[in-house]
């Protein structure tokens, strides 16, 4: 059996504050396994769960939605539909961010004056379907 981690170790490894860990525990997103003195202890697998929580938050899910996701079963059709919809939204976000990245990379070496009027810069910002139309 692996060694439990105290709250400070979990906080340091995940970049999550101890107060956030206590909050997540109160919300049922993570569970402590006991105490080492006055400090909560957690199973090492809690690190993976916290990384999943952070990823889901970054993807735009609320803590309530994440809580549902963590206990979801394959027959939770409403949640699965929401997850599929959010995946499509993320595809759009990713495409937009990639266009911005490509435009910025071009702008970093472009000599057009003014820079924002550069046709190549502008073209990189357009959605692919707008360019093909």
C-alpha positions in Angstrom: 0.0 0.0 0.0 1.3 3.4 -0.9 2.1 6.0 1.7 -0.6 8.6 2.3 0.3 12.3 1.6 -0.4 15.1 4.0 -2.4 18.1 2.8 0.8 20.2 2.4 2.3 17.6 0.1 -0.8 17.3 -2.0 -1.0 21.1 -2.2 2.7 21.4 -3.2 2.4 18.6 -5.9 -0.7 20.0 -7.5 -0.4 23.7 -7.0 -3.7 23.7 -5.2 -4.0 25.6 -1.9 -4.8 23.7 1.3 -7.9 25.8 1.6 -9.1 24.7 -1.8 -8.3 21.1 -0.9 -10.5 21.4 2.2 -13.2 23.1 0.1 -13.1 20.2 -2.5 -13.3 17.8 0.3 -16.4 19.5 1.7 -18.0 19.4 -1.8 -17.2 15.7 -2.1 -14.8 16.0 -4.9 -11.9 14.4 -3.0 -11.8 12.5 0.3 -9.2 12.5 3.0 -8.2 9.2 4.6 -7.5 10.5 8.0 -5.1 12.7 9.9 -1.5 12.9 10.7 -1.7 15.0 13.9 -3.8 18.0 12.8 -3.1 17.6 9.1 -5.4 15.8 6.7 -3.9 12.9 4.8 -4.9 11.8 1.3 -4.3 8.7 -0.8 -1.7 9.3 -3.6 -4.4 8.8 -6.2 -5.9 12.1 -5.0 -3.2 13.8 -7.1 -4.7 12.3 -10.3 -8.2 13.3 -9.2 -7.1 16.9 -8.6 -5.4 17.0 -12.0 -8.7 15.9 -13.6 -10.6 18.5 -11.6 -8.2 21.3 -12.7 -8.4 20.1 -16.3 -12.2 20.1 -16.2 -12.3 23.6 -14.7 -10.0 24.8 -17.4 -12.4 23.3 -19.9 -15.2 25.4 -18.5 -17.0 22.9 -16.2 -18.3 24.1 -12.9 -17.5 22.3 -9.7 -21.1 21.0 -9.5 -20.7 19.6 -13.1 -17.4 18.1 -12.1 -18.9 16.5 -9.1 -21.6 14.8 -11.3 -18.9 13.7 -13.7 -16.8 12.1 -11.0 -19.8 9.8 -10.0 -21.3 9.4 -13.5 -22.3 6.0 -14.9 -22.7 5.1 -18.5 -26.5 5.5 -18.3 -26.3 9.2 -17.3 -27.6 10.4 -20.7 -28.0 14.0 -19.8 -24.4 14.3 -18.5 -23.1 12.4 -21.5 -24.9 14.8 -23.8 -23.5 17.8 -22.0 -20.0 16.4 -22.2 -20.4 15.8 -25.9 -21.6 19.4 -26.4 -18.8 20.8 -24.4 -16.3 18.7 -26.4 -17.7 20.4 -29.6 -17.3 23.8 -27.9 -13.7 23.0 -27.0 -13.0 22.1 -30.6 -14.2 25.6 -31.6 -12.1 27.2 -28.8 -9.0 25.2 -29.8 -9.3 26.2 -33.5 -9.7 29.9 -32.5 -6.7 29.8 -30.2 -4.6 28.0 -32.9 -5.5 30.8 -35.3 -4.5 33.4 -32.8 -1.2 31.5 -32.1 -0.4 31.3 -35.8 -1.2 35.0 -36.3 1.1 36.0 -33.4 3.9 33.8 -34.7 3.6 35.5 -38.0 3.4 39.0 -36.4 6.6 38.2 -34.4 8.6 38.4 -37.7 6.4 40.5 -40.0 7.6 43.8 -41.3 4.3 45.1 -42.5 3.3 48.6 -41.3 1.0 48.7 -39.5 1.4 45.1 -38.3 -2.4 44.4 -37.8 -3.1 45.4 -41.4 -0.8 42.7 -42.8 -2.9 40.4 -45.1 -1.1 37.3 -43.9 -1.7 38.2 -40.3 -5.4 38.8 -41.0 -5.8 35.6 -43.0 -4.4 33.5 -40.1 -7.2 34.9 -37.9 -10.0 33.8 -40.2 -11.8 30.5 -39.5 -10.8 27.8 -42.1 -14.4 27.7 -43.4 -14.3 31.5 -44.0 -11.1 31.2 -46.0 -12.5 28.4 -48.2 -15.8 30.2 -48.9 
